[in-house]
Amino acid sequence: MIELKHVRKEFPDVTPLKDVNAVINDGDVIAIIGPSGTGKSTLLRALNMLDPPTSGEIIFDGECITSRDCNINNVRRKMGMVFQSFNLFGHLTVLENIIVPQTDLLGRSFSEAREKALSLLGTVGLRDKALAYPDELSGGQKQRIAIARTLAMDPEVILFDEPTSALDPTMVGEVEAVIRSLSKTGVTMLIVTHEMRFAREIANRVFYMDDGGIYEEGTPEEIFNNPKGDKTRRFIKRLRVLEFEITSRDFDFLSLASSLEEYCHKSQIDYALSYRVRSVFEELCKTIIAPQLPTDALMNVVFEYDGMSTVVMEVSYNGEEFNPLESDNDIALKLIKANTSTISCSDNKVTATIK
């Protein structure tokens, strides 16, 4: 079992891990997903102390491996890592790449290490490449060799850092097949991946990372079918999001309208839908809601585009509860209803679907 307690990692210009807490059970297969730059790879490198945490504790098999007294080399023998860039030795044959770590680090005899290496090459379907050199292999074959080399060390835990990201799309399947086979052996695995289908199929748990930590975790069913957090939902559904926070009744509508137009352009929203979105934003927020807000006005506006044909606009606001859809401004209401397929209001929050 691995336990992370308030793990933080700081670099001079960025803090990718702010406060990570998690328990990883023996036999877990955990897919780690999330936007780029949210600390996923840093988390793996912190786990095996390639990038030791700035603060916090990592407990592995009852031992605090972040302690200065810990023999980290012994820990790394139990925790293998497969990198996206393969890291094979170009001057060694495939067979030698798998033999040498066993003889140097585990003290195995050459014959024992060779037998182990050949067996694992069979497991990953590359026994016929034993005497080839890395530069004679495809990217998918190199990654399978890297996996075999890691398995040769008999690790209790394997960390996969985006194992298919450097591969041609035609080679992704062969590496995923090997990892899928490993998932059935009971070895604990943590896999950073952008392949959502693969994550859903292989994992028994999913970590969604954002804001320097594990923003949400759960089973694949929970994360992919019923995410609780807004950021998780937006990531899973690949929503394109724009958010405004308005702090004055007399807000600069033209500036926000310009930002909205730019968002529509970058999201490749067609002109007709863009026009309806801008119209609903103007009539609802500027014409109806803003004049009703208190002096300390606060309005939050979020647009979510599904990449197909629908924009969902959500507007929440402070002050005494009122329903903008019951406004006396009949012209504004007619324009809003003409440009929305559904619209509702509850607890000072309006949700409109614009198609």
Secondary structure, 3 states (H helix, E strand, C coil): CEEEEEEEECCCCCCCEEEEEEEECCCCEEEEECCCCCCHHHHHHHHCCCCCCCEEEEEECCEECCCCCCCHHHHHHHEEEECCCCCCCCCCCHHHHHHHHHHHHHCCCHHHHHHHHHHHHHHCCCHHHCCCCHHHCCHHHHHHHHHHHHHCCCCCEEEEECCCCCCCHHHHHHHHHHHHHHCCCCCEEEEECCCHHHHHHHCCEEEEEECCEEEEEECHHHHHHCCCCHHHHHHHCCCEEEEEEECCCCCCHHHHHHHHHHHHHHCCCCHHHHHHHHHHHHHHHHHHHHHHCCCCCCEEEEEEECCCCCEEEEEEECCCCCCHHHCCCHHHHHHHHHCCCEEEECCCEEEEEEC
